[in-house]
Amino acid sequence: MNNTSTVAHLEQLVHELLQEVGEDPNREGLHRTPARVARMYSFLTKGYKEDPSAVVNGAIFEEKYNEMVIVKDIDFFSLCEHHLVPFFGKCHIAYIPNGRIIGLSKLPRLVEVFARRLQVQERLTQEIAETIFRTLEPQGVGVVMEARHLCMMMRGVEKQNSVATTSAMLGTFRNDQKTRMEFLTLIRRGLEV
């Protein structure tokens, strides 16, 4: 299906969903809702159509720098694959170069590619780490994600203040406790810029 037919099909499904929950999709407030929801889901799942290697787009540079590089507090939004409701939070990424660095803006872009798919936080964290590790071939990669899940806040256990934290540590971040602790300490400390 092309994008136009996909959106049209989603629109039809939302129209049917509104009817199934007891609403009149033709009433004034809902008349354009199927089209809006179809466009929203197309946007929120655009990561399926994006290639992580195309996002990196050759922004890898030879550099002798061999200390930790951290980009923290990357905002992200995703959809829980179990309930199709949002989860959102912050992603923190670190890597130790092995002769090559990546353009800093590419790290948030990689987060976006994987977050804009139906996800579980655990897989999202791992996919980001593995892609950076495979693409850059650094000494190590660490990714920590902290998120609030509306599936836990609005339904089920209804715990509004719960935060889920996941991590993926590869290479030296997995094998060297000192490196891992340095990363975790630096992302928790508010550094003044």
CORSULTA-V804560 format. One record per backbone hydrogen bond with DSSP energy under -1.0 kcal/mol. NH is the residue of the N-H (numbers start at 0). CO is the residue of the C=O. If there is no record, write none. Layout:
nh = {NH;NH}
co = {CO;CO}
This chain:
nh = {5;6;7;8;9;10;11;12;13;14;15;16;17;18;19;20;21;22;26;29;30;32;35;36;37;38;39;40;41;42;43;44;45;46;47;48;49;54;55;56;58;59;60;62;68;70;73;75;77;79;80;83;86;87;88;89;90;91;92;93;94;95;100;102;105;106;108;109;110;111;112;113;114;115;118;123;124;125;126;127;128;129;130;131;132;133;134;135;136;138;140;141;142;143;144;145;146;147;149;151;152;153;157;158;161;163;165;167;169;171;172;173;174;175;179;180;181;182;183;184;185;186;188;190}
co = {1;2;3;4;5;6;7;8;9;10;11;12;13;14;15;16;18;17;23;26;26;29;31;32;33;34;35;36;37;38;39;40;42;115;44;45;46;50;51;52;55;57;100;98;94;92;90;88;86;84;118;79;77;147;75;145;73;143;70;141;68;139;60;58;102;103;104;105;106;107;108;109;110;111;78;119;120;121;122;123;124;125;126;127;128;129;130;131;132;95;169;93;167;91;165;89;163;87;85;148;148;149;154;151;158;146;144;142;140;138;169;170;170;171;175;176;177;178;179;180;181;182;184;188}
